[in-house]
Amino acid sequence: MMNTRKEKTAPGPNFAYHGIHVQDAGEGISMAAFGILVSLAGIVGFWGLACMAAGLMNNGLLGLGRNWLAAILGF
């Protein structure tokens, strides 16, 4: 079997450290961060939907609109 240059690693973005390629590790970290951000966005969206439903149940549609305008305009 020939020892080709493809099999060797050199310092840089493709540097292998204990069998883990740095580029692969960076992609894994990016995917994990993206997953965490998407999960947090989903939680915030669900919380906003729950608050909207609670406001509709307590005040009705017209009361919710009137109170929202009062909060935005400062009345």
HELIX and SHEET records of a PDB file:
HELIX    1   1 ARG A    5  GLU A    7  5                                   3    
HELIX    2   2 VAL A   22  LEU A   73  1                                  52    
SHEET    1   A 2 ALA A  16  TYR A  17  0                                        
SHEET    2   A 2 ILE A  20  HIS A  21 -1                                        
END                                                                             
